[in-house]
Amino acid sequence: MTRTLYIGNKNYSSWSLRPWLCLRWAGIAFEEREVRLDQPGYGRQAIDEILKVSPNGRVPCLHADGHTIWDSLAIAEWAAEEKPNAGLWPTDRPTRAHARSVVAEMHAGFASLRRDLSMNIRRRVAVSNWPAETRADIDRIDAIWSDLRTRYGKAGPWLFGARTIADAFYAPVATRMRTYGVTLSPPAQSFCEAVFADPDFRAWETASVPNSWDASGYSVIDGLYA
């Protein structure tokens, strides 16, 4: 069986990190191939190299056993079905529905946060004067994390106690909070610390190197990821 995950640069590609973590946490062997995004066609989903492997012109994209799976959530769901005993979703149905709700909210929302706190793992800067809509996104994420850690914290250090797809989907946001010096509530910060201590995340972080595309230290727009 051949599985290849096409991703963007690890320093910036929040959407690539999400399914990458899910595959690693599920114990699914795969090859990763980074595609440079600083090419003609960027921002228009028209990079030839990506279109050759991903029908919507975006990364991440997984090639698995002759099938093409694009979009981060679709890849995560594939991993959960491929390895049902890996615990990528909570086993309890109401809790699983709760996890899917917060994952869907992350996947579809928080446009202001994406705009103003773009992922850049290696950068450190203190920012406090966020626009009102961005502050609202930050506060909503803090509320989600704090609520989940309060409800499920006795079962482990992750959002639902044990590690799930929800943690993979919010892991890039934890790095954004760190990058921009956002102060979180203690329960929310405890989730960030669980992410930063995870061996698979740390492997990704070690490999996250800025390139010439980001000479100023700022990251690219999130729009080329899915």
N, C-alpha and C positions, 0 to 999 in steps of 0.2 A: 504494500500500500504506500502510495506517495502522497504526502501532504506538503504543500508549499504555501507559506503566508507571505504575501507581498505587503510591505509596510513603508512608511515614510521615515524620515530621520528621527532617531529615538529621542533627541532633545526636544523636539517640537510636536511630534505626532501623537496627540492624546488619543485619537480614535484608533490608531494602531496598537497602542499599549493595551487597550481594553481586551480585545480578543486574544492578544498575545498572552496576557496573564491567564485568561480562561483556559487556553490550550495547555499552558504549563501546569496550572493547578489541577487540570484533569489528567495529567500524565500522558498526553497525546504527543507522540513524536512528530516533529515537523521541521522542515527547512525554512529559514527566513531569508527573504531577499529584499534588501532595501532599494527603493527606487528614488533616485534624486528628483526632487520636485522643482528645482530651479532650472527649468527647461522651457522652451517655447510651448505655449498652450496652457501655462499655469494660470489658475483662476477661471478658466473656461472649460475645465474638464476635457482638455484637448491635448494632453501630453501623449505623444505617440507611444512611448514605452509603456505607459499605464494602460492605454486603450488596447494594447495587445494582450493584456492579461485580465483586465477588468472592464466589463461592458458599460459601466456608467462613468468610466474615466476617473475613478477615485480609489484610494487605498484607505483601509486595508481590504484585501481580497484574498480568499483562501481557495486554492486548488486542491481538492481532496478526492482521490480515487476516480479521476475523470470528470468530476463535477466542479463547477465554479460557484462559489458562495461569496457574495459581496454584501457589504454593510456589517458593521461591528456587531450589532445585536443578532443578526442572522448567524454569524459565525459562532457567537457565544451559545445560541440555542442549539446549533449543530453539535458543539462540543458537549453540551449537557445531555443530548440524546446519544451521542457516541459513547460516552462514559457515564451511564446513569448512576453508578455507585460513587462517583467522585464528589457528589454533594454540591454541585454548582447551583442548584436551587434548594431551598429548604424542603424537607420532606413533608412537613405539615401543610395541608392545603391552604388554610387561611394565611399562614405565614408566607407561603410561597406567593400567594396573590399580593400580599403586602410588598414583598421583594420585587415582584414584577411591576408594581405600581411605581415604586421609586426609581427603578431602572428606566421605565418608559418616560418618566418625568425628566430624567437626566438626558436621555437620548433625544428628546424632542424639544427641550426647553433651555432656559438660561442663556438666551441670546446675548444679553448685555454682559454677562460674565465672560462668555466666549470672546466677545469683542475687546473687553478691557483687561482681562486677565488671561491672555493667551499663554499656552503652555511653553515654558522655557525652563527646563529642569535645572540647568546650571546657573541661571541668573538669580541674583539676590538684590532686591530694591525695596525700600519702605515707601508705601503709598497709602495715603489716608483720605484724600479728597475725591472719593468715588462719586460719579453721578448718582442721582437718587435711584434710578432703575437698576444700576449695578449693585448698589448697597442692598437693595431689596433682594436681588439674587443671592448675594452673600448671606444675608440673614436667613433666607429660606433654606439654603444648604445647611447652615449651622443648625437650624431647627430640625431638619430631617435627621442629621447625624446625631444630634443630642437626644432626640426622641428614641431613635433606634438603640442607641447605646444604653439608655436608661431602661428600655423594655427588655433588651436581650443581653445585656452586659454580663449577667451571671453565667451565661453559656459560653463565653469566650470574648476575645478582644475585637471581633469584627462587628459589622453593623447588625447582623443577625446572630451574633455569637460565633458561629462557625463561618468560615470563609465561603462566599457565594459570588455569583455574577454581579450582585449589587456592589460588592467591594471593588471588583475590577472596573466597574463603570464610574465609580467615584474616586478611584485611585489617582487619575490625572488631576482631578480637582484638588486633592490634597497637596499635590506638588505646586499647583497654582497659588494656593493659600500661603505656602512656604515661600515661594518665589517673591510674592508681593508683600510679605510681612503682615498678613491679615491676622488679627487677634481673634481667636475662636473661644467659645465656651469650653470648659474642661472636658466634658464628655465628647464634644466634637473633636477636640485636639487629640484625645486618646485614640480616635479612629485614625487620624493622620499618623500617629506614632506606630500603630499596628502596620500600616502600609509601608512606612519607611524601614521597618525592621524585617519585612518579609524578604526571604532570600531571593525569590524570583524578581520582585521589584528591584532589589538591590543589583541584581545582574543586569537588568535593563538600565538602571541609573548609571552603572559603571560604564556601559557602552554608549551613553548619551553624550555625544561630542558635538558642539556647535560647528558649523561649517562656514565657508566664505559667504554663503547666502545671507548670513546673519552677522556680518562684521560689526554691527552696532550693538549686538547683544539682545536685540528684540526678536521675538519669534514671528513666524508667518501667520497669516490669517487662517482660521480653522476651516475655511470653506472647502478645502480640497479633501477633507476626510469624511468618512461616513460610518 
